[in-house]
Amino acid sequence: MIELPVARGVPAVTAAQMAEIDRAAVEEIGISIEMLMENAARGVALAARALLGGSVDGRRVVCLAGGGNNGGDALGAARRLHGWGAAVRCVLSGTRDDLHGDLNKRQHDIAARAGIEIDVGADHPRLEAAELIVDGLLGYSVRGAPRGSVETLIRAANASRVPILAVDLPSGLDPDTGAPLGAAIRAAATVTLGLPKAGLVGPGARPFVGDLLLADIAVPAYAYDRFGIDARRCFVAGDLVRVAGAPRP
């Protein structure tokens, strides 16, 4: 069991609500997307360290990065883990040019300049030698079943039998229902960002989510208020917590 403080009474949000919350944080409050991504990357790295027993020094970690912001989170987490002594490698689902937006490309370039090995494509991902896989392939805006190299990497990660840490939600899982859309990551733990997505706490998500962790990415409570959601006390015990009452695998 991962040793972390426990948060009780944590609310969940739908994908549409989270999209509006993210928009409000950026456009109305003025928090940059880059700041949110850096906070998310730190939360993912902290969760990886907890999952590996409290230290990543010398541990072998592979970060899978898709084209969206979850991929940017994974690349940013890889940089932090590298700085904490881990032997980190990243595998992209496509090329650098397939990364969406300048911010994700910047995370790629920073990781590369920091000396992190970055492989492209899913033909030979070499996952079996890892001690932990970080799943940053798909986010809460996913639509439809995973295809192409993303599907291949999901299947390779599951087949590797290496523990998987999912970023925000397991890739291939519907964020609202918790049902698999096709191939879906079966995680040992999921570190969800801001608030849990509704599908993560459904009974059908149990085989995919693993231990449900929650990372503070510093979205102010104001952004949640419009939905009548009180998120003010989720992180009283720490900025990375275990969600009490979440379905267990």
PENOR-V380878 format. One record per pair of residues at least 24 apart in sequence whose ideal C-beta (glycine too) atoms are under 10 Angstrom apart, sorted by the first residue. I is the first residue (numbers start at 0). J is the second residue. D is the distance in Angstrom with one decimal. If there is no record, write none. Layout:
BEGIN
<<I	J	D> <I	J	D>>
END
This chain:
BEGIN
<<0	210	7.5> <0	241	8.7> <0	247	10.0> <1	46	8.2> <1	49	5.0> <1	50	6.0> <1	51	9.8> <1	52	9.0> <1	53	9.8> <1	187	9.1> <1	188	6.5> <1	209	9.5> <1	210	5.6> <1	212	7.1> <1	239	9.6> <1	241	6.6> <2	49	7.0> <2	52	8.9> <2	53	7.7> <2	241	8.9> <3	45	9.2> <3	46	8.6> <3	49	5.9> <3	210	8.9> <3	212	6.7> <3	213	9.4> <3	236	8.6> <3	237	7.0> <3	239	6.1> <3	240	5.9> <3	241	4.7> <3	242	9.9> <4	234	8.9> <4	235	8.5> <4	236	3.4> <4	237	4.4> <4	238	9.5> <4	239	8.1> <4	240	5.0> <4	241	7.1> <5	236	6.9> <5	237	9.5> <5	240	6.4> <5	241	5.1> <5	242	8.0> <5	243	4.9> <5	244	9.4> <6	212	9.6> <6	213	6.2> <6	232	8.0> <6	233	5.3> <6	234	7.1> <6	235	7.6> <6	236	6.3> <6	237	8.4> <6	239	9.8> <6	240	4.1> <6	241	7.1> <6	242	6.0> <6	243	6.2> <6	244	9.7> <7	232	9.0> <7	233	9.4> <7	235	9.9> <7	236	9.5> <7	240	9.5> <7	241	10.0> <7	242	8.5> <7	243	4.3> <7	244	7.0> <8	229	9.0> <8	232	7.8> <8	233	8.5> <8	242	9.7> <8	243	7.7> <8	244	8.2> <9	191	9.6> <9	194	7.0> <9	195	6.3> <9	200	8.7> <9	211	9.0> <9	213	6.3> <9	230	8.1> <9	232	9.2> <9	233	5.5> <9	234	9.8> <9	240	8.1> <9	241	9.8> <9	242	5.0> <9	243	7.3> <9	244	8.0> <9	245	8.2> <10	194	6.2> <10	195	7.9> <10	197	9.6> <10	200	9.8> <10	223	8.0> <10	226	8.9> <10	227	9.3> <10	228	5.1> <10	229	7.1> <10	230	6.5> <10	233	8.2> <11	174	10.0> <11	175	9.7> <11	191	9.1> <11	194	6.4> <11	195	4.6> <11	196	6.6> <11	197	4.6> <11	198	8.5> <11	199	7.0> <11	200	5.3> <11	201	9.2> <11	228	9.0> <11	242	9.1> <11	245	9.5> <12	139	9.1> <12	174	9.1> <12	175	9.5> <12	191	9.9> <12	193	7.9> <12	194	5.0> <12	195	7.4> <12	196	6.4> <12	197	6.5> <12	223	7.9> <12	226	7.2> <12	228	6.8> <12	230	9.1> <13	139	9.0> <13	174	7.4> <13	175	5.2> <13	196	7.4> <13	197	5.2> <13	198	8.8> <13	226	9.1> <14	138	9.1> <14	139	4.6> <14	140	6.7> <14	141	8.4> <14	142	9.8> <14	168	9.3> <14	173	8.6> <14	174	4.3> <14	175	5.7> <14	196	6.4> <14	197	8.0> <14	198	8.5> <15	139	9.5> <15	140	9.9> <15	174	9.5> <15	175	8.3> <15	226	10.0> <16	175	9.7> <16	194	8.7> <16	196	9.2> <16	197	8.6> <16	223	8.5> <16	225	9.0> <16	226	5.5> <16	228	7.8> <17	138	9.6> <17	139	5.8> <17	140	9.0> <17	167	9.2> <17	174	7.8> <17	191	9.8> <17	192	8.9> <17	193	6.9> <17	194	7.3> <17	195	9.8> <17	196	6.6> <17	197	9.4> <17	218	9.5> <17	222	9.9> <17	223	9.9> <17	226	9.9> <18	139	7.7> <18	140	7.0> <19	222	8.4> <19	223	9.9> <19	225	7.5> <19	226	7.8> <20	193	6.9> <20	194	7.9> <20	218	6.3> <20	219	9.8> <20	221	9.9> <20	222	4.7> <20	223	6.1> <20	224	9.9> <20	225	8.3> <20	226	7.7> <20	228	8.5> <20	230	9.3> <21	68	9.3> <21	139	9.4> <21	192	9.7> <21	193	8.0> <21	216	9.6> <21	218	7.6> <21	222	8.0> <22	222	8.7> <23	218	8.6> <23	219	8.9> <23	221	7.6> <23	222	4.4> <23	223	8.8> <23	224	9.4> <23	225	7.2> <24	193	8.7> <24	216	8.9> <24	217	8.6> <24	218	4.9> <24	219	6.9> <24	221	8.7> <24	222	4.8> <24	223	9.7> <25	218	9.8> <25	222	9.4> <27	219	9.8> <27	221	8.1> <27	222	7.7> <27	225	9.9> <28	218	8.4> <28	219	5.9> <28	221	6.6> <28	222	6.6> <30	216	9.1> <30	217	7.1> <30	218	7.4> <30	219	7.8> <30	222	8.9> <31	102	9.2> <32	68	7.8> <32	71	9.2> <32	100	8.5> <32	102	6.0> <33	71	9.3> <33	75	9.7> <33	101	9.7> <33	102	5.8> <33	105	8.1> <33	106	9.2> <34	216	8.6> <34	217	7.4> <35	68	8.7> <35	72	9.4> <35	102	9.9> <35	192	8.4> <35	193	8.6> <35	216	5.4> <35	217	7.5> <35	218	7.4> <36	68	6.5> <36	69	9.9> <36	71	5.4> <36	72	6.1> <36	74	9.3> <36	75	6.0> <36	102	6.4> <36	103	8.4> <36	105	9.6> <36	106	7.2> <36	192	9.8> <36	216	8.5> <37	71	9.7> <37	72	9.3> <37	75	6.3> <37	78	9.9> <37	79	9.3> <37	106	9.3> <37	216	8.8> <37	217	9.7> <38	72	9.5> <38	75	9.5> <38	192	8.3> <38	193	9.4> <38	214	7.8> <38	215	7.3> <38	216	4.0> <38	217	5.3> <38	218	8.8> <38	238	8.9> <39	68	8.1> <39	69	8.7> <39	71	8.4> <39	72	4.5> <39	73	9.5> <39	75	7.3> <39	76	8.1> <39	135	9.8> <39	166	7.7> <39	167	7.9> <39	190	8.9> <39	192	5.1> <39	193	8.5> <39	214	6.9> <39	215	9.8> <39	216	5.0> <39	217	9.7> <40	71	7.8> <40	72	5.3> <40	73	7.9> <40	74	7.7> <40	75	2.9> <40	76	4.6> <40	77	8.4> <40	78	7.3> <40	79	6.1> <40	80	9.6> <40	106	7.9> <40	135	9.6> <40	166	9.2> <40	214	9.7> <40	216	9.4> <41	72	9.7> <41	75	7.9> <41	76	7.7> <41	79	6.3> <41	214	7.8> <41	215	9.4> <41	216	8.5> <41	238	8.5> <41	239	9.0> <42	72	8.5> <42	76	8.3> <42	79	9.9> <42	166	9.1> <42	167	9.8> <42	190	6.0> <42	191	9.2> <42	192	6.4> <42	193	9.5> <42	212	8.4> <42	213	8.6> <42	214	2.7> <42	215	6.9> <42	216	6.3> <42	217	10.0> <42	238	7.2> <42	239	6.0> <43	69	9.4> <43	72	5.7> <43	73	6.9> <43	75	7.7> <43	76	3.9> <43	77	9.1> <43	79	8.2> <43	80	8.8> <43	133	6.6> <43	134	10.0> <43	135	7.7> <43	164	7.3> <43	165	9.6> <43	166	5.5> <43	167	8.8> <43	190	5.6> <43	192	8.3> <43	212	9.7> <43	214	7.1> <43	239	9.6> <44	72	9.7> <44	73	10.0> <44	75	8.1> <44	76	4.5> <44	77	8.3> <44	78	8.5> <44	79	3.9> <44	80	5.3> <44	81	9.6> <44	82	8.9> <44	83	7.2> <44	85	9.0> <44	87	10.0> <44	133	8.9> <44	164	9.9> <44	190	9.5> <44	214	9.7> <44	239	9.8> <45	76	9.0> <45	79	8.5> <45	80	9.9> <45	83	9.9> <45	190	8.1> <45	212	9.0> <45	214	7.0> <45	237	9.4> <45	238	7.8> <45	239	4.8> <46	76	8.6> <46	133	8.9> <46	164	5.9> <46	165	9.6> <46	166	8.8> <46	188	6.7> <46	189	8.7> <46	190	3.8> <46	191	9.7> <46	210	9.4> <46	212	5.3> <46	213	9.5> <46	214	6.6> <46	239	6.2> <47	76	6.7> <47	77	9.5> <47	79	8.8> <47	80	6.0> <47	83	9.2> <47	85	7.9> <47	87	9.6> <47	131	6.0> <47	132	9.9> <47	133	6.2> <47	162	10.0> <47	164	5.6> <47	166	10.0> <47	188	9.1> <47	190	8.3> <48	79	9.2> <48	80	7.7> <48	83	7.0> <48	85	8.7> <48	131	9.7> <48	239	9.3> <49	164	9.3> <49	188	8.3> <49	190	9.0> <49	210	9.4> <49	212	7.6> <49	239	7.0> <49	241	9.3> <50	130	9.6> <50	131	6.3> <50	133	9.6> <50	162	6.6> <50	163	9.4> <50	164	5.6> <50	186	9.9> <50	187	6.7> <50	188	5.5> <50	190	8.8> <50	209	9.3> <50	210	8.2> <50	212	8.7> <51	80	9.5> <51	85	8.3> <51	130	6.7> <51	131	5.9> <51	162	8.6> <51	164	9.3> <54	83	8.1> <54	84	7.8> <54	85	9.2> <55	79	9.2> <55	80	5.4> <55	81	9.2> <55	82	9.7> <55	83	5.1> <55	84	6.1> <55	85	4.0> <55	86	8.9> <55	87	8.6> <55	130	9.1> <55	131	8.3> <56	83	6.9> <56	84	3.6> <56	85	7.1> <56	86	9.5> <57	84	6.2> <57	85	7.4> <57	86	6.6> <57	130	9.6> <58	83	9.4> <58	84	8.0> <58	85	5.2> <58	86	6.8> <58	87	9.1> <58	129	8.9> <58	130	5.1> <58	131	6.8> <59	85	7.5> <59	86	4.9> <59	87	8.2> <59	88	8.0> <59	128	6.2> <59	129	5.0> <59	130	4.8> <59	131	7.6> <59	132	9.9> <59	161	9.1> <60	85	5.0> <60	86	7.0> <60	87	5.0> <60	88	7.5> <60	89	9.5> <60	129	6.3> <60	130	6.8> <60	131	4.9> <60	132	7.6> <60	133	6.5> <60	161	9.7> <60	164	9.0> <61	86	9.6> <61	87	7.7> <61	88	5.2> <61	89	7.4> <61	90	6.2> <61	116	9.7> <61	118	9.1> <61	124	7.5> <61	125	7.7> <61	126	5.8> <61	127	9.8> <61	128	8.6> <61	129	4.3> <61	130	9.1> <61	131	7.6> <61	132	5.2> <61	133	7.2> <61	134	9.9> <61	156	8.6> <61	159	8.9> <61	161	7.9> <61	163	9.8> <62	87	6.6> <62	88	7.4> <62	89	4.7> <62	90	7.3> <62	91	9.5> <62	110	8.8> <62	115	8.6> <62	117	9.3> <62	129	9.6> <62	131	9.2> <62	132	7.8> <62	133	4.2> <62	134	8.6> <62	135	6.2> <62	164	9.4> <62	166	9.0> <63	89	7.7> <63	90	5.3> <63	91	8.2> <63	92	7.3> <63	121	9.1> <63	124	7.8> <63	126	8.5> <63	132	6.5> <63	133	6.6> <63	134	5.5> <63	135	5.9> <63	136	5.3> <63	137	9.9> <63	149	8.9> <63	152	5.4> <63	153	8.5> <63	155	9.0> <63	156	6.6> <63	163	8.9> <63	165	10.0> <63	166	9.1> <63	170	8.0> <63	184	9.0> <64	89	5.7> <64	90	7.1> <64	91	5.2> <64	92	6.9> <64	93	9.3> <64	98	7.9> <64	103	8.3> <64	106	8.5> <64	107	7.8> <64	110	9.1> <64	117	8.4> <64	133	8.7> <64	134	9.5> <64	135	5.0> <64	136	7.3> <64	152	9.6> <64	166	9.4> <65	91	7.9> <65	92	4.8> <65	93	8.0> <65	97	8.9> <65	98	8.6> <65	99	9.0> <65	103	9.3> <65	134	9.1> <65	135	6.3> <65	136	4.0> <65	137	5.6> <65	138	7.8> <65	141	9.6> <65	145	9.2> <65	148	9.0> <65	149	6.0> <65	152	8.4> <65	166	9.6> <65	170	7.3> <66	91	8.3> <66	92	6.5> <66	93	5.8> <66	94	9.5> <66	96	9.6> <66	97	5.0> <66	98	5.4> <66	99	5.0> <66	100	9.1> <66	103	7.3> <66	136	8.9> <66	137	9.3> <66	149	8.7> <67	92	9.8> <67	98	8.4> <67	99	5.5> <67	100	8.6> <67	103	7.3> <67	135	8.7> <67	136	8.7> <67	137	7.1> <67	138	5.2> <67	139	9.7> <67	140	7.1> <67	141	8.7> <68	98	9.8> <68	99	7.6> <68	100	7.8> <68	102	7.6> <68	103	6.6> <68	106	9.4> <68	135	8.9> <68	138	6.0> <68	139	9.7> <68	140	8.7> <68	166	9.5> <68	167	9.0> <68	192	9.8> <69	103	9.4> <69	133	10.0> <69	134	8.2> <69	135	4.4> <69	136	6.8> <69	137	6.3> <69	138	4.1> <69	139	8.5> <69	140	9.3> <69	141	9.4> <69	165	9.2> <69	166	5.0> <69	167	6.0> <69	168	8.8> <69	170	7.8> <69	192	9.2> <70	97	9.4> <70	98	6.4> <70	99	8.2> <70	103	5.9> <70	106	8.0> <70	107	8.4> <70	135	5.1> <70	136	7.2> <70	137	9.0> <70	138	8.6> <70	166	8.8> <71	98	7.5> <71	99	8.7> <71	100	8.0> <71	102	6.0> <71	103	4.0> <71	104	8.7> <71	105	8.3> <71	106	4.5> <71	107	8.1> <71	135	7.9> <71	138	9.8> <71	166	9.9> <72	103	9.2> <72	106	8.3> <72	133	9.0> <72	135	5.6> <72	138	8.5> <72	166	5.2> <72	167	7.5> <72	190	9.5> <72	192	7.7> <72	214	9.9> <72	216	9.5> <73	103	9.9> <73	106	8.6> <73	110	9.6> <73	133	5.4> <73	134	7.7> <73	135	2.7> <73	136	8.2> <73	164	9.6> <73	166	5.8> <74	98	8.7> <74	103	7.3> <74	104	9.7> <74	105	9.2> <74	106	4.0> <74	107	5.7> <74	108	9.4> <74	109	7.8> <74	110	5.0> <74	111	9.3> <74	115	8.3> <74	117	8.2> <74	133	9.8> <74	135	7.5> <75	102	9.7> <75	103	9.5> <75	105	9.7> <75	106	5.2> <75	107	9.9> <75	109	8.0> <75	110	7.8> <75	135	9.3> <76	106	9.6> <76	110	9.7> <76	133	6.2> <76	135	7.6> <76	164	9.1> <76	166	7.6> <76	190	9.4> <77	106	8.8> <77	107	10.0> <77	109	9.9> <77	110	5.6> <77	113	8.7> <77	115	5.6> <77	116	9.6> <77	117	8.7> <77	133	7.4> <77	135	9.0> <78	106	7.7> <78	109	6.2> <78	110	5.2> <78	111	9.9> <78	112	9.7> <78	113	5.6> <78	114	9.8> <78	115	6.7> <80	115	9.1> <80	131	9.1> <80	133	8.3> <81	110	7.8> <81	113	6.1> <81	114	7.3> <81	115	5.4> <81	116	9.8> <82	113	7.8> <85	115	9.9> <85	130	9.1> <85	131	8.7> <86	115	9.9> <86	116	9.3> <86	128	9.8> <86	129	9.1> <86	130	9.0> <87	113	9.4> <87	114	9.5> <87	115	5.5> <87	116	7.8> <87	117	9.9> <87	129	9.7> <87	131	9.9> <87	133	9.0> <88	115	7.1> <88	116	4.6> <88	117	7.6> <88	118	6.8> <88	124	9.4> <88	125	7.9> <88	126	9.6> <88	128	9.6> <88	129	7.9> <89	115	6.0> <89	116	7.0> <89	117	4.6> <89	118	7.0> <89	119	9.5> <89	133	8.9> <89	135	9.0> <90	116	9.3> <90	117	7.9> <90	118	4.9> <90	119	7.8> <90	120	8.0> <90	121	7.4> <90	123	9.6> <90	124	5.0> <90	125	8.1> <90	126	8.0> <90	132	9.2> <90	135	10.0> <90	136	9.6> <90	148	9.5> <90	152	6.8> <90	155	9.1> <90	156	9.5> <91	117	6.5> <91	118	7.1> <91	119	5.0> <91	120	7.5> <91	121	9.1> <91	135	9.9> <91	136	9.7> <91	148	8.6> <91	152	9.3> <92	119	8.7> <92	120	8.0> <92	121	6.7> <92	135	9.4> <92	136	6.0> <92	137	9.1> <92	145	9.4> <92	147	7.7> <92	148	4.6> <92	149	4.9> <92	150	9.4> <92	151	8.5> <92	152	6.0> <92	153	9.7> <92	170	9.6> <93	119	7.1> <93	120	7.7> <93	121	9.3> <93	147	8.5> <93	148	6.5> <93	149	8.7> <94	119	5.5> <94	120	8.2> <95	119	7.8> <97	148	9.4> <119	148	9.2> <120	148	6.2> <120	151	8.9> <120	152	9.2> <121	147	8.1> <121	148	4.0> <121	149	7.9> <121	150	8.5> <121	151	3.9> <121	152	4.8> <121	153	9.3> <121	154	9.1> <121	155	6.7> <122	148	8.6> <122	151	8.1> <122	155	9.8> <123	155	9.3> <124	148	9.5> <124	151	8.2> <124	152	6.2> <124	155	5.2> <124	156	7.9> <124	159	8.5> <125	155	9.3> <125	159	9.4> <126	152	8.6> <126	155	5.7> <126	156	6.0> <126	157	9.7> <126	158	8.2> <126	159	4.1> <126	160	9.3> <126	161	6.0> <126	163	9.5> <127	155	9.2> <127	158	8.7> <127	159	5.0> <127	160	7.8> <127	161	6.8> <128	159	9.0> <128	161	8.5> <129	156	9.4> <129	159	7.2> <129	161	4.9> <129	162	8.9> <129	163	9.6> <130	161	6.9> <130	162	7.6> <131	161	6.7> <131	162	5.6> <131	163	7.7> <131	164	6.2> <131	187	8.5> <131	188	9.8> <132	156	5.2> <132	157	9.5> <132	159	6.9> <132	161	5.1> <132	162	7.2> <132	163	4.7> <132	164	7.2> <132	165	9.4> <132	184	8.8> <132	186	9.0> <132	187	9.2> <133	163	7.7> <133	164	5.1> <133	165	8.2> <133	166	6.6> <133	186	9.9> <133	190	9.2> <134	163	5.4> <134	164	6.8> <134	165	4.5> <134	166	6.1> <134	167	9.4> <134	168	9.2> <134	169	6.5> <134	170	5.3> <134	171	9.4> <134	184	4.8> <134	185	9.8> <134	186	6.5> <134	189	8.7> <135	164	9.4> <135	165	8.5> <135	166	4.5> <135	167	8.5> <135	170	8.1> <136	165	9.1> <136	166	8.5> <136	169	9.3> <136	170	4.0> <136	171	8.1> <136	184	7.6> <137	165	9.6> <137	166	9.2> <137	167	9.0> <137	168	8.1> <137	169	8.6> <137	170	3.9> <137	171	6.5> <137	172	8.4> <137	174	9.6> <137	180	9.1> <137	183	9.3> <137	184	8.6> <138	166	7.8> <138	167	5.7> <138	168	7.5> <138	170	8.4> <138	174	8.3> <138	192	9.3> <138	196	9.6> <139	167	6.1> <139	168	6.1> <139	172	9.5> <139	173	9.6> <139	174	4.2> <139	175	8.8> <139	191	9.1> <139	192	9.0> <139	196	5.4> <139	197	9.9> <139	198	8.9> <139	199	9.9> <140	174	8.2> <141	168	8.4> <141	170	7.6> <141	171	7.5> <141	172	8.0> <141	173	7.6> <141	174	7.0> <141	180	6.9> <142	173	9.7> <142	180	8.5> <143	173	10.0> <143	180	6.3> <143	181	7.8> <144	171	7.3> <144	179	8.5> <144	180	4.7> <144	181	2.8> <144	182	7.2> <144	183	9.1> <145	170	6.6> <145	171	4.9> <145	179	9.6> <145	180	7.0> <145	181	5.5> <145	182	5.3> <145	183	7.7> <145	184	9.4> <146	181	8.1> <146	182	9.2> <149	181	9.9> <149	182	8.4> <150	181	6.8> <150	182	4.9> <150	183	9.8> <151	182	8.7> <152	182	9.3> <152	184	9.3> <153	179	10.0> <153	181	8.6> <153	182	4.5> <153	183	6.7> <153	184	5.6> <153	185	9.2> <154	182	5.5> <154	183	9.8> <154	184	9.7> <156	182	9.8> <156	184	6.2> <156	185	8.5> <156	186	9.2> <157	182	7.9> <157	183	8.4> <157	184	6.7> <157	185	5.4> <157	186	9.5> <157	207	9.9> <161	187	9.0> <162	186	8.2> <162	187	4.0> <162	188	7.8> <162	209	8.5> <163	187	5.8> <163	188	8.1> <163	189	9.0> <163	207	9.8> <163	209	7.9> <164	188	5.4> <164	189	7.4> <164	190	6.4> <164	209	8.5> <164	210	9.5> <164	212	8.7> <165	189	4.2> <165	190	7.3> <165	191	8.5> <165	199	9.4> <165	207	8.0> <165	208	7.4> <165	209	7.6> <165	211	9.9> <165	212	9.8> <166	190	6.5> <166	191	8.6> <166	192	7.7> <166	214	9.6> <167	191	5.4> <167	192	5.1> <167	193	8.7> <167	195	9.4> <167	196	7.2> <167	199	9.0> <167	214	9.1> <168	192	9.3> <168	195	8.7> <168	196	5.4> <168	198	6.9> <168	199	5.9> <168	204	8.6> <168	207	8.6> <168	208	7.7> <168	211	9.9> <169	198	9.6> <169	199	8.6> <169	204	8.1> <169	206	9.6> <169	207	4.6> <169	208	6.3> <169	209	8.3> <170	207	9.5> <171	207	8.1> <172	196	8.8> <172	198	6.1> <172	199	7.9> <172	201	9.8> <172	203	9.4> <172	204	6.6> <172	207	5.4> <172	208	7.7> <173	197	9.5> <173	198	5.4> <173	201	9.3> <173	203	9.3> <173	204	9.0> <174	198	5.0> <174	199	7.8> <175	199	9.9> <175	201	8.9> <176	201	6.5> <176	203	7.2> <176	204	8.5> <177	201	3.6> <177	202	7.8> <177	203	4.8> <177	204	3.3> <177	205	8.5> <177	207	7.5> <177	208	7.7> <177	246	8.8> <178	203	5.7> <178	204	8.0> <178	207	9.4> <179	203	8.5> <179	204	9.1> <179	206	8.9> <179	207	6.8> <183	207	5.5> <184	208	9.4> <184	209	9.6> <185	209	7.8> <185	248	8.6> <186	210	8.5> <186	211	9.6> <186	248	8.8> <187	248	8.2> <188	212	5.9> <188	241	9.2> <188	248	9.5> <189	213	9.5> <189	242	9.5> <189	245	9.2> <190	214	5.3> <190	239	7.5> <191	242	7.9> <191	245	9.6> <192	216	5.2> <192	218	8.7> <193	217	9.0> <193	218	5.0> <193	222	8.8> <193	223	8.6> <193	230	8.0> <193	233	9.1> <194	218	8.2> <194	223	7.3> <194	228	7.4> <194	230	6.0> <194	233	7.2> <194	242	9.6> <195	233	9.6> <195	242	6.1> <195	245	7.4> <199	242	8.4> <199	245	7.2> <199	246	8.5> <200	242	7.7> <200	244	7.9> <200	245	5.6> <200	246	6.5> <201	246	7.3> <202	246	5.6> <203	246	8.7> <204	245	9.0> <204	246	6.4> <204	248	9.3> <205	245	9.2> <205	246	4.5> <205	247	6.9> <205	248	5.3> <206	246	9.6> <206	248	6.2> <207	248	8.3> <208	242	9.9> <208	245	7.4> <208	246	7.1> <208	247	9.1> <208	248	7.1> <209	245	9.7> <209	246	9.9> <209	247	8.5> <209	248	5.3> <210	241	6.6> <210	242	8.8> <210	245	7.9> <210	247	7.6> <210	248	7.7> <211	240	9.8> <211	241	7.1> <211	242	4.5> <211	243	9.4> <211	244	9.3> <211	245	3.8> <211	246	7.8> <211	247	8.7> <211	248	9.8> <212	239	6.3> <212	240	6.9> <212	241	5.8> <212	242	7.0> <212	245	9.2> <213	237	9.8> <213	238	9.3> <213	239	7.4> <213	240	5.3> <213	241	7.7> <213	242	5.3> <213	245	9.2> <214	238	6.8> <214	239	5.3> <214	240	8.3> <215	239	7.4> <215	240	8.3>>
END
